[in-house]
Amino acid sequence: MERIIFHIDVNSAFLSWSAIERLKQGEAVDLRTIPAIIGGDEKERRGVVFAKSELAKACGVRTGEPVSHALRKCPGLTIVPPDRPLYRRYSRRLMELLSGYTDELEQISIDECFLDYTHIARGFSSPVEAACQIKDRVREELGFTVNVGVAPNKVLAKMASDFQKPDRVHTLFREEIPAKMWPLPVSELYMVGQASARRLNSFGIRTIGQLAAADPGFLEKQFKKHGRLMWEYANGIDDSPVNAAKRAPKGIGNSTTLRENAVTEEQARQVLLSLAEEVSRRLRKEGQIPGTVTVEIKYHDFVSVSHQRRPLRRSNTTHLIYEEACALFHELWNGEPVRLLGIRTSSLTPEDEPAQLSIFDYLADAGLSSQAAKQETEAEEARREKKQKKLDLALDQIRKRYGKEAVVRGSMLGAGKSEEPDEENRHR
């Protein structure tokens, strides 16, 4: 199939993230519903506008302009200083959610990224259906909205995500370029700055369509390599891949919103097994061992709780993650219907790093001081661990080669589906 790329862009990221955090802390007013900006100091009336609400935009406030100018346009403006650590936390949560779909993810700024849909296409009826699911899940689970651009390459996906906002999915396939992109002013083309736009205008090139029809040789003469790039982008030409940067993860997790609330522990355990399979698969792919496992529960009334513990064994097998998650759920659950379940792992260490504590440190605390008992338990644990690792690796290889639907655990047959399919089944 033709390559399909998503560009995912948070709507007014800094303002949205600040608004969510203030609401969590008991603030009565949502910044997104009033004239508000994220910017410099209100008392000193300096700095620039980093983000703005829709009502501030309606007053003529623009991103990047001085706060003093924004205040003149909108005297009742609410100004909130930026909180960069907060924005990094929300950005990590977004990227963690998206990485559950595919590892082919390229983050290009704190609030936007490209995602290669091509390899997960079999899990969805269409790219638009997948993009809508991602958009809705971000809103449901993280509390803010994104635009998703769907296109055959990165530049068209980026252009599509900039169409009408917020909380929208837009396509820009090749046959749609003449109607959707070419009528736009050249200043709206990706990688065309204000200076380039003014020079293009001076040559009578005012729309992206006119740029696409221009002589590429003339553009190269006037703008050098950048002239060829602008012409290619105007014609929707871009073969650059999604560059999934490899970096050591600080944590790996997964969550899913259920189509129907889980009302029994058995229903919850079926979901936890599916989540544990995906989390453990990603841990093995990254070559990491978790030092902490956390389970998150969101109840039917949207109240969220979480609980964490250190695993007794140093392992990244599905069996271990599942056991720990089930134990945590049993301790945490209050019996109310469950809307969302999640498993997160953190305090990661490389697989090949020596363990500081052996299993006998824990067995000694449990009263197993006999050397024979220790040796017997060690051998049994080693056999079980080896068997589980072989099973997990075999399943990883089968799913990698034939797709994630190729193997389904017997315990999952007949299990209720989730509104946002768990990450193991999300790619079907």
C-alpha positions, 0 to 999 in steps of 0.5 A, a space after each residue: 500500500 502507499 505510505 501514509 503519514 500522520 502529523 499530530 499537533 497539540 492544539 494551543 499546547 502550552 495554554 491547554 496544558 496549563 489549563 488542565 493543571 490549574 483545573 486539577 488544582 481546583 481552579 474554577 475557570 478553564 483558561 481555554 474558555 476565556 481571553 488568556 495567553 501563556 506569556 511573560 510577566 503580567 506586572 512587568 508587562 514584558 515578554 512574548 505570547 507563547 500560546 493564546 486561547 481562541 477568545 484571545 485570538 478573536 481579539 487579534 492577539 498573535 503568537 510571538 508578539 509582545 505581551 504589552 501589545 496583546 494587553 492593548 488589544 485585549 485589556 482583560 487578558 489573563 496572563 499565565 507564565 510558562 511552566 516548562 517542566 509541566 509542558 515536558 511532562 505532558 509531552 512525555 505522556 502524549 509520546 508514550 500514548 502514541 508510541 503504543 501504536 507504533 515505534 515509527 514515531 518522530 517527535 519534531 517539537 515538544 507538541 508535535 510529531 510524525 507517525 508512520 501509519 503504514 505498518 499498522 494499517 491492517 488494524 483499521 478500516 481506514 487511515 481516517 478511522 485510525 486518526 480519529 481514534 488517536 484524536 479521541 483517545 488523547 482527548 479522553 485520556 489526557 484531557 487536551 485536543 490535537 489535530 491529525 493530518 493524514 497524507 502520503 508524506 510528511 510535508 502534506 501531513 503537516 499542511 493538513 494538520 494546520 487546516 481548521 482547528 481544534 480537535 480535527 482530522 484532515 486529509 491531504 492526499 495527492 488528488 486533493 492538493 489542487 483544491 485544498 492546498 494550491 489556493 492557499 497563500 505561499 506564506 502558508 506552505 511549510 518551510 516558506 518564511 516571511 522573507 521568502 514569501 515576500 520575494 515570491 510575491 515580488 515575482 508574482 507568485 502569491 499562491 501555493 498553486 502558482 509556486 507549484 507551476 513556476 519554473 524550478 530552474 528559476 526558483 533555484 537561481 533565485 533561492 538556490 537549494 531552498 527554491 527547489 525545496 519550495 517547489 517540491 513541497 508546493 507539488 506535494 513531493 517529499 520522500 523523507 522517512 519518519 526518523 524514529 530516534 532511538 533513546 533510552 526510555 524513562 518509562 514504558 506504559 499502556 492504557 485503554 478505555 473500555 467500551 463497557 465498564 469492567 465490573 468484576 476482577 476477572 474482566 479487569 484481569 483479561 484487560 490487564 493481560 493484554 496490556 501486560 503483553 504489550 508493555 512487556 513486548 516493548 520492554 524487551 524490544 528496548 532491552 529494559 527491565 522495570 524497577 517499578 510497576 504501576 497500575 492506574 484505574 479510572 472509575 466510571 465517575 472519572 475519578 483516577 487512582 494509581 498504585 505502584 510496587 517494586 517487582 520481587 524478581 528482575 524480569 521483563 516477561 509478560 508473566 511477571 508484569 501481569 502478576 504484578 499488575 493483578 496484585 496491584 489491582 486487587 489491592 487498589 480496586 474499591 469495587 466500583 465499575 472501571 472505565 480505564 485501566 493502565 500499566 506503567 513501568 519505570 525505574 528502567 535498567 538495561 537487561 544486561 545490568 547485574 542485579 543488585 539483589 538476588 531472589 535469595 535476599 527476598 527468600 531470606 526475609 520470608 524465612 527460607 534460610 535452608 541452603 537446600 531450599 534456596 537451591 531448589 527454589 532457585 532452580 525452579 525459578 530459573 526453569 520457569 523464567 527460561 520457559 517464559 522468556 522462550 515463549 515471549 520471544 517466540 510470540 514476539 517473532 510471530 507477531 513481528 512477522 505475521 502481524 499482531 493478530 497472528 497469536 491470541 492467548 486462549 484466556 483472551 478468547 471471548 474477552 470483551 472488546 474495549 472502546 479504544 482497543 488495548 495496544 496489543 490488539 490496536 493494530 488489527 
